[in-house]
């Protein structure tokens, strides 16, 4: 309830008894971003960077989505990138970027060299409510633009209102439901 995920929580409970209802949005991001999102607090304490192999041990210990350190390393070795925000050297939020395909439920898009799929944005609970997700996403647009990637896709579950809300902050375009 605190993070606006009530319907998402109910959906997870229904999945446990065999009922799955999973509507989602396909977004295009990185277009017409007018305002740079600001972190609540002191920006100087935060850094945004591509996470490295040694960071995967920390992410594996967080146990988000049951991704082990080995799985995370496999994703890096396959060419995916992980961008994170660190607060005084500690990982506060991160997201993954796939450059080859967007593969989510019934949506499969093989990506061109100028395209990327932004997926699995996660903010550690102790850092939630500080506007890190929009800030990290904005920074990822800058990093990807430098890499020649200018068409960005993402998916958000319909009931994940915090994810949909932060994408609205960034003027993401809803392509389809």
Helices and strands as residue ranges (DSSP letters): H 6-16, E 24-29, G 43-45, E 46-50, H 53-62, G 64-66, H 69-77, E 81-87, E 90-98, E 101-104, E 107-110, E 115-123, G 125-127, H 132-146, E 151-157, H 161-169, E 173-176
